[in-house]
């Protein structure tokens, strides 16, 4: 069963392709956007794009992947049924492929987590200004922190969103430390 790939290097079996997607979700342990999951799969040459799209759609139709449509790009994660399926059929994924996935995730998880958890949306206001809604995701359904900033131009909005991706941890730490867990008790 270790012959899991075609001559081009792609995963050959349809069931293994679907299990591979479920396995990636489980090991990433965060909600993933379609573009992030696609990047993971395509950059490793695990399956052609059309096979990925087909497998992803079938997993979603079967109720193994849940979609949260909030925000600029929907994010997906495993459902309980998806986890149960993976648990039941885990050994159908060749050990060499599981090891390859685990090595890739270990090396890249922090980068993907940062891209997934520190997000922003831009919207133009009626007066021509722009609003940047920035948030830190906690799973698929919850935002740990939300910040909205009104700026004069789209360029300023894009710059603020880009800086948010870089500075969100420090901003969160400052807000949390100041408002939720201050060093000194202000009531004393």
C-alpha positions as CSV (number, residue, x, y, z in Angstrom):
1,X,0.0,0.0,0.0
2,X,3.0,2.3,0.3
3,X,2.7,3.0,-3.5
4,X,0.6,6.1,-2.9
5,X,1.9,8.4,-5.6
6,X,1.8,8.6,-9.4
7,X,4.9,9.0,-11.5
8,X,4.4,12.8,-11.3
9,X,4.5,12.6,-7.5
10,X,0.8,13.2,-6.9
11,X,-1.2,11.2,-4.4
12,X,-3.0,8.6,-6.6
13,X,-5.9,7.4,-4.6
14,X,-9.1,9.6,-4.2
15,X,-9.7,8.4,-0.6
16,X,-6.1,9.1,0.4
17,X,-6.4,12.6,-1.1
18,X,-9.5,13.3,1.0
19,X,-7.8,11.8,4.1
20,X,-4.7,13.9,3.4
21,X,-6.9,17.1,3.5
22,X,-8.5,16.0,6.8
23,X,-5.0,15.1,8.2
24,X,-3.7,18.6,7.3
25,X,-6.6,20.2,9.1
26,X,-6.1,18.1,12.2
27,X,-2.4,18.7,12.4
28,X,-2.6,22.4,11.7
29,X,-5.1,22.7,14.6
30,X,-6.5,26.0,13.3
31,X,-9.2,27.0,10.9
32,X,-7.7,27.4,7.4
33,X,-8.8,29.5,4.5
34,X,-9.1,27.7,1.1
35,X,-6.2,29.7,-0.2
36,X,-4.0,28.6,2.7
37,X,-4.9,24.9,2.3
38,X,-4.4,25.1,-1.4
39,X,-1.0,26.7,-0.9
40,X,0.0,23.9,1.5
41,X,-1.1,21.2,-0.9
42,X,0.2,22.7,-4.2
43,X,3.5,23.8,-2.8
44,X,4.2,20.2,-1.8
45,X,2.9,18.7,-5.1
46,X,0.6,16.4,-3.2
47,X,-2.2,16.6,-5.7
48,X,-3.2,18.6,-8.8
49,X,-5.4,21.6,-8.2
50,X,-8.5,20.1,-9.8
51,X,-8.2,16.9,-7.7
52,X,-7.8,19.2,-4.6
53,X,-11.0,21.2,-5.5
54,X,-13.0,18.0,-6.1
55,X,-11.8,16.4,-2.8
56,X,-12.4,19.5,-0.8
57,X,-15.9,19.9,-2.2
58,X,-16.8,16.3,-1.4
59,X,-15.5,16.6,2.1
60,X,-17.6,19.7,2.6
61,X,-20.7,18.1,1.1
62,X,-20.2,15.1,3.4
63,X,-20.1,17.4,6.5
64,X,-16.5,16.6,7.3
65,X,-15.4,20.3,7.0
66,X,-17.2,23.3,8.5
67,X,-17.1,26.7,6.8
68,X,-17.2,30.0,8.8
69,X,-18.1,32.7,6.2
70,X,-17.3,35.6,8.4
71,X,-14.5,38.0,7.4
72,X,-12.9,38.7,4.1
73,X,-12.2,35.0,3.3
74,X,-14.1,32.1,4.7
75,X,-12.2,29.7,7.0
76,X,-12.7,26.0,7.4
77,X,-12.0,23.4,10.0
78,X,-12.8,19.8,10.8
79,X,-16.2,18.8,12.1
80,X,-16.6,16.1,14.7
81,X,-17.6,13.8,11.9
82,X,-14.4,14.7,10.0
83,X,-12.3,13.9,13.0
84,X,-14.1,10.5,13.5
85,X,-13.6,9.6,9.8
86,X,-9.9,10.5,10.1
87,X,-9.5,8.5,13.3
88,X,-11.2,5.5,11.6
89,X,-9.2,5.6,8.4
90,X,-5.9,7.2,9.5
91,X,-3.8,4.2,8.6
92,X,-4.9,4.4,5.0
93,X,-2.6,7.4,4.6
94,X,0.9,6.0,3.9
95,X,3.3,6.5,6.7
96,X,5.8,8.2,4.4
97,X,3.1,10.8,3.4
98,X,2.1,11.3,7.0
99,X,5.7,12.0,7.9
100,X,6.1,14.4,5.0
101,X,3.0,16.3,6.1
102,X,4.1,16.4,9.7
103,X,7.6,17.7,8.8
104,X,6.1,20.4,6.6
105,X,3.6,21.5,9.2
106,X,6.3,21.6,11.9
107,X,8.4,23.9,9.7
108,X,5.6,26.2,8.5
109,X,2.8,26.1,11.2
110,X,3.8,29.4,12.8
111,X,3.8,31.3,9.5
112,X,0.4,29.9,8.5
113,X,-1.0,30.5,12.0
114,X,0.1,34.1,11.9
115,X,-1.5,34.6,8.5
116,X,-4.8,32.9,9.7
117,X,-5.2,34.5,13.1
118,X,-4.2,38.1,12.5
119,X,-6.7,39.3,9.9
120,X,-8.2,42.5,8.7
121,X,-11.0,43.7,6.4
122,X,-11.2,47.0,4.5
123,X,-14.4,49.0,3.7
124,X,-15.0,52.4,2.2
125,X,-17.2,54.7,4.1
126,X,-19.9,57.0,2.5
127,X,-17.7,60.1,3.2
128,X,-14.8,58.5,1.2
129,X,-12.7,57.5,4.2
130,X,-11.8,53.9,4.9
131,X,-12.4,51.7,7.9
132,X,-9.9,48.9,8.8
133,X,-11.5,46.2,10.9
134,X,-8.6,44.2,12.5
135,X,-9.0,41.1,14.6
136,X,-7.2,38.2,16.2
137,X,-9.1,35.0,15.5
138,X,-9.7,32.5,18.3
139,X,-10.8,29.4,16.4
140,X,-13.3,29.8,13.6
141,X,-16.2,31.5,15.4
142,X,-14.6,33.9,17.9
143,X,-12.5,37.0,17.7
144,X,-10.2,37.4,20.7
145,X,-9.7,41.1,19.9
146,X,-11.3,43.4,17.4
147,X,-10.1,46.9,16.6
148,X,-11.6,49.3,14.0
149,X,-9.7,52.3,12.7
150,X,-11.0,55.0,10.4
151,X,-8.3,56.4,8.0
152,X,-8.5,59.0,5.2
153,X,-7.3,56.9,2.2
154,X,-7.2,53.3,0.9
155,X,-3.4,53.4,0.9
156,X,-3.5,54.2,4.7
157,X,-6.0,51.4,5.2
158,X,-3.8,48.8,3.4
159,X,-0.8,50.0,5.3
160,X,-2.6,49.7,8.6
161,X,-3.7,46.2,7.7
162,X,-0.2,45.2,6.8
163,X,1.2,46.6,10.0
164,X,-1.6,44.8,11.9
165,X,-0.3,41.4,10.6
166,X,3.2,42.3,12.0
167,X,2.2,44.1,15.2
168,X,-0.9,42.3,16.4
169,X,0.8,40.2,19.2
170,X,2.4,43.3,20.7
171,X,-0.9,45.3,20.5
172,X,-2.8,42.5,22.1
173,X,-0.3,42.1,24.9
174,X,-0.4,45.9,25.6
175,X,-4.2,46.0,25.6
176,X,-4.6,42.8,27.7
177,X,-1.9,43.8,30.1
178,X,-3.4,47.3,30.6
179,X,-7.1,46.5,30.7
180,X,-7.5,42.9,31.8
181,X,-4.4,42.0,33.8
182,X,-2.8,45.3,35.0
183,X,0.4,45.0,37.0
184,X,-1.1,47.1,39.8
185,X,-4.6,46.8,41.1
186,X,-6.2,50.2,40.3
187,X,-8.8,49.7,43.2
188,X,-6.0,49.9,45.9
